[in-house]
Amino acid sequence: MPTLNWIGKDKVLNHHLEVPFHVLERQYSFDEAGKHEEDNGSENMIIHGDNLLALKSLLPKYEGKIKCIYIDPPYNTGNENWVYNDNVNDPQIQRWLHQVVGKEGEDLSRHDKWLCMMYPRLKLLQRLLADDGVIFISIDVFEYAHLKCIMDEIFGIANFRNCIAVRRGIKNVQAQFEEVQALSLGHEYIYLYSKNTHAKLPKLSKPLELAKAGKWDTFWRGTDRPTMRYRIFDALPTSGQWRWEENRTRKAMKNYEIYIAQYADKISIDDFFIEHLMATNEKLDFVRKNENGVIQYYVPPQTGKLLSDNWMDILLSGSFAGFDTEKNVLLIQRIIDWIVRPGEIILDSFAGSGTTAHAVLNMNKADGGNRKFICIEMMDYADTITAERVKRVINGYGEGKKAVDGTGGNFSYYELGEPLLVDDKLNNAVSTEKIREYIYYMETKQALPEAAAEEPMLLGVYHGAAYYFNYEKDASTTLNAAFLKSIKTQAEAYVIYADTCVLSENKLQQFHITFKKIPRDIARL
């Protein structure tokens, strides 16, 4: 498979592994009762912080569990004033730090910077996706070719599903000129990739304003396929063809005979079709010869219209928050309605004004679902714009005839906290509970159970092994005979963390103990 090379690529291929793991610190919770310090248990998150660090902080709890990701990264148009901030250990890239990325022709490394920024984030996003998950990425002409190349490399070309076209507003400034350099841009793109090739997408349809009743249409078609000409109802066409192959047709004829014989005097064919579909998930075919001798097939009732990758019926940009790059909430609602089932999670790591959270709350209100959102925004407006918008949506907004009822719902607001390790040592500023959560996840890929009062050092038991974290912030801990006597949990094996171990190898083997030294043996994400 062809690959794309750029300045700094070899330095960012594994940068997502080198990024330090930071803990998340909840600042407040919000629900219909307002803002409060107590944790309301919400699984909806708004995170303020660098999204590369924040994505890594999500791994212990959410790796492989996100059903849908939507991101709207910088398009790198030259007008966004975005800054490269990733602290990659390379002299060339270090020179890019904290500098605004310039315009085309002025900044010759602008595309290299964008690719170096995107690559490690996409690697972490792929890890967070569930096996049947999908990712949507908004982009326009400035970087869409480069993005396609790195998405093929990271996710695999076999997992490319669609390049969706979405309508953008057009400013008619060209009308004053007789000649132009290029046509106005009338659309943008959304790339769609799956995590795995076996993932299936539901059919996507757009509801019709008025549902269409079922109807009968002629079964003969003008296209000329001799293999599709056979005798039915004593009719054998000499040109053209029947609509379906013979076996399907004869089954459809039998279906209509059954309907007429058993159900026609009790229920309309539309209702019969719908009831059978709801009961069995089978769409019945019908073929008949009408009173005028015309052979017809049944066209079922339609409540929606199947959509392709042409989404030009919907405008890309939104106007709720007056945000420069704000996306239309209806666009994100279409994605959520299509992909995200109640109880599943959608992640947006370039959250901006909070459109994704808004769309989730709208959808949950509409159908009573409990979809969840995780939104990450690095800019300082994460609280004043992103979270503020979500608060307004929950409680309702507008006045008079423009008033919109609240959706209800909740979220918790987080700041990116301290790194877990500093100079390869556990950071004393990080709470012991968060360290315990990390250690247990790295061992088992499971969430930390509630601590047992009688065994405060026990993390949990998983697949027959008991995990202990013998740790004190301001003192050295030892795995010794006294610690062994304190163990109350019966298990097939034991994994015990401590600063030192004075037990012999024979003793460790006798009790099926694996000793892990703090911090040396703490696994790195």
Secondary structure, 3 states (H helix, E strand, C coil): CCCCCCCCHHHHCCHHHHCCCEEEEEEEEEECCEEECCCCCCCCEEEECCHHHHHHHHHHHHCCCEEEEEECCCCCCCCCCCECCCCCCCHHHHCCCCCECCCCCCCCCHHHHHHHHHHHHHHHHHHHEEEEEEEEEEECCCCHHHHHHHHHHHHCHHHEEEEEEEECCCCCHHHHCCCCCCCCCCEEEEEEEECCCCCCCCCCEEEEEEEECCEEEECEECCCCHHHCCCECCECCCCCEECCCHHHHHHHHHHHHHHHHHCCCCCCHHHHHHHHHHHHCCCCCCEEECCCCCEEEEECCEEEEECCCEEEEEECECCCCCCCCCECHHHHHHHHHHHCCCCCEEEECCCCCCHHHHHHHHHHHHHCCCCEEEEEECCCHHHHHHHHHHHHHHHEECCHHHCEECCCCEEEEEEEEEECEECCEECCCCCHHHHHHHHHHHHHCCCCCCCECCECCEEEEECCEEEEECCECCECCEECHHHHHHCCCCCCEEEEEECEECCCHHHHHHCCEEEEECCCCCCCC
